[in-house]
Amino acid sequence: IQSLGGAASLLKGWTVTTKLRTNGSSTANRQFDNYYFSPAGKQLRSMKQVAFFLGLIDKGPSKEDRLKAAAAKRLTKDAAGHKRGNDAPASSSHGDDRLSEAGKASENGAA
């Protein structure tokens, strides 16, 4: 919080609870979640949410906006690939030679 320009006093009255996730049975892969509670009792799940709650950062783009941006980036990348001719299937010159040799052989009556 302080690295974002917030004063340490902003955290007065806040509490953190750490809970073990219950979705796995393996003791080797235990995972824990931190829950942050404001003095008023509001539960937040990350320090990013705490910073937003305190007005220290903007929330950022919505999930929908992030998905649209990613799709636009893919389309731009695909279009650039097509301009360079990268979308053409790879072909072997050996295949063409063999076909023409087979055609010549059949024309000459060879099997």
WOJORA-V870808 format. One record per residue. PSI is psi in whole degrees, -180 to 180 (NA if undefined). Layout:
((PSI) (PSI))
//
This chain:
((-43) (-32) (-18) (6) (4) (149) (149) (-27) (-19) (-24) (2) (127) (-8) (148) (157) (133) (132) (128) (142) (132) (143) (8) (4) (151) (-12) (128) (-22) (-26) (35) (139) (145) (149) (139) (137) (128) (132) (126) (166) (-26) (-4) (3) (127) (131) (151) (-6) (161) (-30) (-42) (-37) (-46) (-41) (-44) (-38) (-2) (20) (-21) (159) (154) (-31) (-178) (150) (167) (-40) (-43) (-39) (-40) (-41) (-42) (-41) (-40) (-41) (-39) (-42) (-42) (-42) (-43) (-44) (-43) (-40) (-37) (-38) (-37) (-34) (-7) (17) (-7) (-7) (139) (147) (135) (157) (133) (-23) (-37) (-41) (-42) (-43) (-38) (-44) (-35) (-40) (-39) (-42) (-40) (-41) (-31) (-33) (1) (7) (151) (NA))
//
